[in-house]
Amino acid sequence: MALSPLDDYPIHQAAQVMRHVATSDRNFYDRYYFNCHAGTDELMLIVGLGQYPNLGVTDAFACVRHRDLHRVVRASRELGADRMDTGIGPFRVEVVEGLKRLRVVLEPNEHGLSFDLLWEGTIPATLEPRHFLRWQERVMFDSVRLAQTGRWSGNIRIGGEDIPVTPDRWQGTRDRSWGIRPVGEAEPPGIQAKNPGTFYWLYAPMQFDDHAILCIVQEDERGRRLLEEAVRVWPDGREEEYLGRPDYRPVYAPGTRDVVEAVITFSPPGGKPFDVLCTPILPVHLMVGTGYGLEPDWRHGMYQGPGPVVQGVTYRLPHDAARMWGLVDAVGRFEYDGLVGHGLFEYWALGPHPSFAE
């Protein structure tokens, strides 16, 4: 055991120093996620920063979709003893006021993307249902997450172009999750090779003028519901309203699993059901360059050496469209009862599912 500065705070949850987590599972992680957009197809910026205590690694990425550009800057280093140090090369996340305001920074670098942004939540940070999933006896997911909608201020620089970010236009969603999910170098599959490889997923935090709706749907290859969330949340802290079991009906582009629109039906207990029409405005293929799993040499939690190691990846659309597949984070437009809002429309339809005829 060894102490770190975090041990001086009265926050211990186990008979361990704070640099050690209560499980020895290699896949334990602790992570920030942010997105920034103007509710249009102009630009979407996605930022993630994670720590992997049992792998001894911390890493970060920023991915921007702007016009025909898909650009990623990513960095990794050894985690070390101080888990309060979020700096990874040019990246850092600063908690200005817990659960309300955070600063997210990518300092100027040689890869043509930088920013200095301040996040301010527009609803209280909301705890989502615990995500637990066991495959062939192995616990693959056991995590919790908070979600929040908010506004941004600051500046983004792409190449030689400065983009002022003001809260009257620029909004987004963020989450913080921690627990167990697959990270780091790939393990031998063993009996996991029998898994059908299904990930049928929707994550849609939506921001309207005076409230937000947070929605999650995950199903397995037989259509069984594994995880769901459907709540309406108000900025003044009123208790969120449970909206029942969400029914998700996506429409795919012919011959693909790219969603062109979707309807989510909410059925509040004792209330009137309502439909939300969802339209992806600007899709970002989150698994391309960011560490979410496509590149064998760069995955979240993968050891890259003492570091910091900083890399840049740039693709152009439609020239590099064949690379763009997997989990999609899109700027989403959401409409119901005459209201229009925007937020994140995140989806993935991998493997077999009863909704597919193929």
Summary of the structure (lengths in Angstrom):
residues: 358
radius of gyration: 19.9
end to end distance: 53.5
largest distance: 57.9
contacts: 1115
relative contact order: 0.18
helix: 3%
strand: 53%
